[in-house]
Amino acid sequence: MGSRAGRRYAKAIIELARAEKLEDNLLDDFNMIHSTIVENKDLKLMLSSPLVEVSKKESVLLEVFKSAQPLAHQLIKTLASNNRVDILKEVSEDYISLYNAHHNIQSATVITAVEMTKDIEEKVQEKIKEITGFTASLTNQVDESILGGFVLRLKDLQFDASVSASLNRFKRQLS
């Protein structure tokens, strides 16, 4: 979770998005903004650097995220005018978190031996729905050591449907 200031900006932007019926579109934008900042070391350094002028940060962000909704551009301009562009990543995290809470979407990590297919994703979503009654936003991690199947981590729960776990259980039964 981000800073208190980030949460306040996220609350304000989600209320505006709901009023304009753009909540889902902005979710896509904030997912893109968050992943871009997390994955781009240079962008992250530029945002946190006191040596780069705020106006330069603003113009770079508007260019990088030019495909985003006008409401996202408005947020970037507001953050710049308040000298807070460095919290854009936190605002995006908080927006995603608020959106998920409002729509009863949980965050879950799925570990698979290979990149997750649509079929595996559907099975995992069914299992999550069975366990919690809700759907989940899934993050996929690849770990070849599980051999096949999947390991689902949802909050403090772990459901292990991996081949390696099945083999280990079988091995213990033989011992």
C-alpha positions in Angstrom: 0.0 0.0 0.0 1.2 3.5 -0.8 1.5 6.7 1.2 -1.3 8.5 3.0 -1.1 11.2 0.3 -1.2 8.6 -2.4 -4.3 7.1 -0.9 -6.0 10.5 -0.8 -5.3 11.2 -4.4 -6.5 7.6 -5.3 -9.7 8.1 -3.4 -10.4 11.4 -5.2 -9.6 10.0 -8.7 -11.7 6.9 -8.1 -14.7 9.0 -7.1 -14.3 11.1 -10.2 -13.9 8.0 -12.3 -17.1 6.5 -10.9 -19.0 9.8 -11.5 -17.8 9.7 -15.2 -18.3 5.9 -15.5 -14.6 5.5 -16.4 -13.6 3.4 -13.4 -12.7 0.3 -15.5 -10.8 2.3 -18.1 -8.8 4.0 -15.4 -8.1 0.6 -13.8 -6.4 -0.4 -17.1 -4.5 2.9 -17.2 -3.3 2.6 -13.6 -2.2 -1.0 -14.1 -0.2 0.2 -17.1 1.2 3.2 -15.2 2.2 1.0 -12.2 3.9 -1.7 -14.3 5.7 0.8 -16.4 7.1 2.6 -13.4 8.0 -0.7 -11.6 9.7 -2.1 -14.7 11.5 1.0 -15.9 14.4 1.9 -13.7 15.2 5.1 -15.5 11.6 6.4 -15.1 11.6 5.5 -11.4 15.0 7.4 -10.9 13.7 10.4 -12.9 10.5 10.6 -10.7 12.5 10.5 -7.5 15.3 12.8 -8.6 15.4 16.2 -7.0 17.6 17.4 -9.8 15.0 16.9 -12.5 12.5 19.8 -12.8 8.9 19.0 -12.0 7.8 20.5 -15.4 10.2 18.1 -17.1 8.8 15.1 -15.1 5.3 16.2 -16.0 6.0 16.4 -19.7 7.8 13.0 -19.7 4.9 11.3 -17.9 2.3 12.9 -20.2 4.3 11.6 -23.2 4.9 8.1 -21.8 1.2 7.7 -20.8 -0.3 9.6 -23.7 -2.7 6.7 -24.4 -4.2 7.0 -20.9 -7.6 8.6 -20.1 -7.8 12.4 -19.8 -8.5 11.9 -16.1 -5.2 10.2 -15.7 -3.5 13.1 -17.4 -5.4 15.5 -15.1 -4.0 13.5 -12.1 -0.4 13.8 -13.5 -0.8 17.6 -13.9 -2.3 17.9 -10.4 0.5 15.9 -8.9 3.0 18.1 -10.8 1.4 21.3 -9.7 1.6 20.1 -6.1 5.2 18.8 -6.5 4.1 15.2 -5.8 4.8 13.4 -9.1 7.1 11.1 -7.2 4.0 9.4 -5.6 2.4 8.4 -9.0 3.3 4.7 -8.4 1.7 4.8 -5.0 -1.4 6.5 -6.3 -1.7 3.8 -9.0 -1.3 1.0 -6.4 -3.9 2.6 -4.1 -6.4 3.1 -7.0 -6.0 -0.6 -8.0 -6.5 -1.6 -4.3 -9.6 0.6 -3.9 -11.1 -0.7 -7.2 -10.5 -4.3 -6.1 -12.0 -3.7 -2.7 -15.1 -2.1 -4.2 -15.6 -4.9 -6.7 -14.7 -7.7 -4.2 -11.7 -8.7 -6.2 -8.9 -10.4 -4.2 -5.2 -10.5 -5.3 -3.7 -13.9 -5.7 -0.4 -15.4 -6.9 -0.4 -18.5 -9.0 2.9 -20.4 -9.4 3.1 -22.6 -12.4 5.8 -24.7 -14.1 5.2 -22.8 -17.4 3.5 -19.5 -18.3 -0.2 -19.8 -17.2 -2.6 -20.7 -19.9 -6.3 -19.6 -20.2 -7.3 -23.1 -19.1 -5.2 -23.0 -15.9 -6.4 -19.5 -15.2 -10.0 -20.6 -15.4 -9.4 -23.6 -13.1 -7.7 -21.3 -10.6 -10.5 -18.8 -10.8 -13.0 -21.6 -10.1 -10.9 -22.7 -7.1 -10.8 -19.1 -5.7 -14.5 -18.7 -6.2 -15.1 -22.0 -4.4 -12.8 -21.0 -1.5 -13.8 -17.3 -1.1 -16.9 -16.7 -3.1 -15.0 -13.9 -5.0 -12.9 -13.6 -8.1 -9.2 -12.6 -8.0 -6.7 -10.5 -9.8 -4.0 -13.1 -10.7 -0.3 -12.7 -10.8 1.6 -15.5 -12.4 5.1 -16.7 -11.3 6.9 -19.4 -13.1 8.8 -22.0 -11.1 9.9 -25.1 -13.1 10.5 -27.1 -9.9 6.8 -27.7 -9.3 6.8 -29.8 -12.6 3.1 -29.2 -13.4 -0.2 -28.1 -11.9 -0.2 -24.9 -9.8 0.3 -23.4 -6.4 -2.3 -20.8 -5.4 -1.5 -18.2 -2.8 -4.4 -16.1 -1.6 -3.9 -13.9 1.4 -2.8 -16.4 4.1 -4.1 -19.5 2.3 -2.0 -21.7 0.1 -3.6 -24.4 -2.2 -1.0 -26.7 -3.7 -2.1 -28.6 -6.8 1.4 -29.1 -8.1 2.8 -32.3 -9.5 5.8 -32.0 -7.2 3.5 -31.9 -4.1 1.6 -34.9 -5.3 4.9 -36.8 -5.8 6.1 -35.8 -2.3 2.8 -37.0 -0.8 3.1 -40.3 -2.7 6.7 -40.7 -1.6 5.7 -40.2 2.1 3.0 -42.9 1.8 5.6 -45.4 0.5 8.0 -44.7 3.4 
